[in-house]
Structures are given as C-alpha cells and as structure tokens.
Amino acid sequence: MAGIKFDADKPRWDLLPWAEMEDVVQVLTFGAKKYGAYNWRSVPQAQERYFSAALRHITAWKSGEIIDPESGLPHLSHAISSLLFLDNFDGEDHGLFNSYAEDS
C-alpha cells in the first residue's frame, strides 16, 4: 500500500537552484565578515542604498563582468542579496513577517 502525504499545496523548496543559493550565502558570509553580521539591518537610508547596490551589480553583470572583483563571487548573487534585504524591509514595513533575531 502506498503512503499518503497531503503536500500538494505546500511551497516547493526543491525548485530552488541550490548552487546559486550557495553563492548568495557566500555573498552574505563575505558581507558579515567585512561589515559584521546583520549590519545590513542598521545601514542609514538602507532601502535606497541597497536598491542602488543591486542595480550596480546588475549593471556590471549586464556589461559582461560576471564576477565581482572584490569578493570573487557572482555579481548577480550580490544583487540577489541586496534584493533580499529590500524584500525584508518591505515585509517589515507592511507587517508581513518578523525578521530573524540579531542574537548571533
């Protein structure tokens, strides 16, 4: 007899491109070492600055520079990180979700 699992309407985490997500995590780790973990949460004018950062990385990528020379990681992974920060701020501003605690 086959088992039953009612998960048809659940989010499909298996659809994420995991190698690219690893690059995003590497960018976040690079940023944590350079600036401190969760520093992104207290940057003044964070929304404007991370929007600008995302566009700088996308523009560099579009110009043919795939890898960020400072970090050695993909520009698009940097852009995704900035967009994740913006998504987090947007969610907090609209009460959509709680952010991670800054406890380590």
Residue pairs with C-beta under 8 A, 6 or more apart in sequence:
20 76
20 77
23 73
23 74
23 77
24 77
24 80
24 81
24 84
26 73
26 77
27 71
27 73
27 77
27 78
27 80
27 81
28 81
30 71
30 73
31 39
31 40
31 81
32 38
32 39
37 102
37 104
38 100
38 102
40 46
40 50
40 85
41 99
41 102
43 49
43 50
46 85
46 89
47 86
47 89
50 82
50 83
50 85
50 86
50 89
51 82
51 86
53 78
53 79
53 82
54 78
54 79
54 82
54 83
54 86
55 79
57 68
57 75
57 76
57 78
57 79
57 82
58 75
58 76
58 79
60 68
60 75
61 74
61 75
61 76
61 79
65 75
66 74
66 75
67 73
67 74
67 75
68 74
68 75
68 78
71 78
88 99
90 96
91 97
91 99
92 98
92 99
